[in-house]
Amino acid sequence: MLKLNQQLSILLALLFSIFIFGCNSTTENRSDCIEHQISDCNEDINGINIRIRNDTGHDICNLVLNWNQYQLGELLEGEESCYYFQDIAYRYPSQYQFYIDDESWGAEAIDFIGETPLDPGYYTYEIYVVDELTKSNSVRFIQD
């Protein structure tokens, strides 16, 4: 029969194993993406229309564009949003924010001095990760 110290050691090792291996952070059972109200698509064939493509390598959650002007919700890796009409837009967004695994990511423009506004048409901002450790990300501009 095991001594009390050995029984306690086995019990502690078992509890520790359950704690370490029982916490699974895969996206299969994600509950961390509780989406806010998603903005309606509103493209205008005579205006500037922007969509977002997720090229981060991750599913992203609660994506907002231009200081909450548009709330795009969840975009899975490789997915793109519908088009959103903009009164004025440039080769990069004024601001965007999103979450990957409960971590906030995003960027904002300092200014648009020297930039030329886009002509009416269809464009894509493709968000990608530059460095995961620093949460550095950027946007590729694509004319559709």
C-alpha positions, 0 to 999 in steps of 0.5 A: 500500500502506498504511503500518504506522501506518495498518494498526495504526490500522485494526486497532485501530479494528476491534478496538474496534468489535468490542468495543463492538458485539459486547457485547450485553446484551439479554434474548434471550440471558440467562444471568444468571438462574441460579435457586435452588430455587423454593419450592412453592406452598402456598396455604391456602383458610382462611389468608392467601395472598400472591402477587407480580406483576412490574410493574417493566417488566423481567424480574426474577430470583431473587425472594425474599420475607420473608427467604428464607421463599419463593424465587420465582425468575424473574418476567417483566414482567407475570407473577405468582407462585402464592399462598403461605400466610403465618401473618401478613401486612400490607399490605406485605411484611417484606422482598423482594429481586430482581435486574434485569440482575445489579443487586440491588433490594429493600426491607424494612419497618422495623416494623409498628407501628400496622399491622393484620394482614391477615384470611384471604384472597387478596392481591397485592403488585405490585412496581413501579419508582419511579426506575431511577437510584436503584433505588427500588421499591415495592409496591402492595397489592391485595386479590384 
